[in-house]
Amino acid sequence: MFEEKRQSIRIKKPLTVQFGVLKDDGTYSWDISLIRDISETGICLRANTRLEKGSICHLRFLVPVRAEKLQISGKIIDSDELKLNVFAVRIIFTGLTEEDKQSLREYIAWALVNERGGK
């Protein structure tokens, strides 16, 4: 397993994410997966192939609190095999807008409150 390196609170919620990895020819290879965890600064998702460290990735996922789809770019910082052909891919967000940051903060705060039973 990998060592925790995030500097912000992360939550484990089963959100679906669509992710596209930039290929050498300038196009994107798209796939869909579940988020393992998410924070204001990055995300960890499952993939069925090892993704190359340093690759650029585009992410699309629905933030339930705002019922809006976020489209965020990121850079792959690690891809560890969890079991045969299942990889944990850690991605750090790049180029977040203030609105994106606010959406992520609100969702994480909402998830933490609901996790603890407060409504």
C-alpha positions in Angstrom: 0.0 0.0 0.0 1.1 3.6 -0.4 2.0 6.1 2.3 -0.5 8.9 3.0 0.9 12.2 1.7 -2.1 14.4 1.5 -2.2 17.6 3.5 -6.0 17.9 3.6 -8.9 16.0 4.9 -10.0 13.1 2.7 -13.3 11.2 2.7 -14.2 7.8 1.4 -17.4 8.0 -0.6 -18.4 5.8 -3.5 -18.7 8.4 -6.3 -18.5 7.5 -9.9 -15.8 9.3 -11.9 -15.1 9.5 -15.6 -11.4 10.0 -16.3 -9.4 10.6 -19.4 -5.6 10.1 -19.6 -3.7 12.1 -22.2 -2.0 9.8 -24.8 1.1 10.5 -26.9 -1.0 11.4 -29.9 -2.8 14.2 -28.1 -6.1 12.4 -27.6 -7.6 11.1 -24.4 -8.2 7.5 -23.4 -11.5 7.6 -21.3 -12.7 5.2 -18.7 -15.1 5.2 -15.7 -14.4 4.1 -12.2 -15.2 4.6 -8.5 -13.5 7.1 -6.3 -11.6 5.5 -3.4 -11.3 8.8 -1.6 -11.2 12.5 -2.3 -9.9 15.7 -0.7 -9.7 19.4 -1.7 -6.3 18.7 -3.3 -6.6 15.3 -4.9 -8.3 12.1 -5.6 -7.6 8.3 -5.5 -9.5 6.1 -7.9 -9.5 2.5 -9.1 -8.3 1.6 -12.5 -7.8 -1.7 -14.3 -4.4 -0.7 -15.7 -1.3 1.0 -14.2 -1.4 4.6 -15.2 1.9 6.4 -15.8 3.2 8.7 -13.1 3.3 12.3 -14.4 0.5 11.8 -16.9 -2.1 14.4 -17.3 -5.7 13.3 -16.5 -9.1 15.0 -16.8 -11.8 14.1 -14.3 -15.5 14.4 -14.5 -17.8 13.6 -11.5 -21.0 14.8 -10.0 -20.8 16.7 -6.7 -24.1 15.6 -4.9 -24.4 18.7 -2.7 -24.6 21.1 -5.7 -25.9 18.6 -8.2 -23.3 19.8 -10.7 -20.6 18.0 -12.6 -17.1 19.1 -11.8 -14.5 18.9 -14.6 -11.0 19.0 -13.1 -7.5 18.4 -14.4 -4.9 16.6 -12.5 -1.5 14.9 -12.6 -1.0 11.2 -11.7 1.4 11.0 -8.8 1.3 7.2 -8.3 -0.4 4.0 -9.4 -0.1 1.1 -7.0 -1.4 -2.4 -7.7 -4.0 -3.4 -5.0 -4.7 -6.8 -6.4 -4.4 -8.5 -9.8 -5.3 -5.8 -12.5 -6.8 -3.4 -9.9 -4.7 -0.3 -9.3 -5.1 2.6 -6.9 -4.3 5.8 -8.9 -3.5 8.9 -6.9 -4.1 12.2 -8.7 -3.3 15.7 -7.5 -5.6 18.4 -8.8 -4.1 21.1 -11.0 -5.6 24.4 -12.1 -8.6 24.4 -9.7 -10.9 27.4 -9.9 -12.2 29.0 -6.7 -15.6 27.6 -7.6 -14.2 24.1 -7.9 -12.4 24.5 -4.5 -15.6 25.7 -2.9 -17.6 22.8 -4.4 -15.1 20.3 -3.1 -15.0 22.0 0.4 -18.8 22.0 0.6 -19.1 18.3 -0.4 -16.4 17.2 2.0 -18.0 19.1 4.9 -21.4 17.7 4.0 -20.0 14.2 3.8 -18.2 14.5 7.2 -21.4 15.8 8.9 -23.6 13.0 7.4 -21.0 10.4 8.3 -21.2 11.4 12.0 -25.0 11.3 11.9 -25.6 15.1 12.1 -28.0 16.4 9.6 
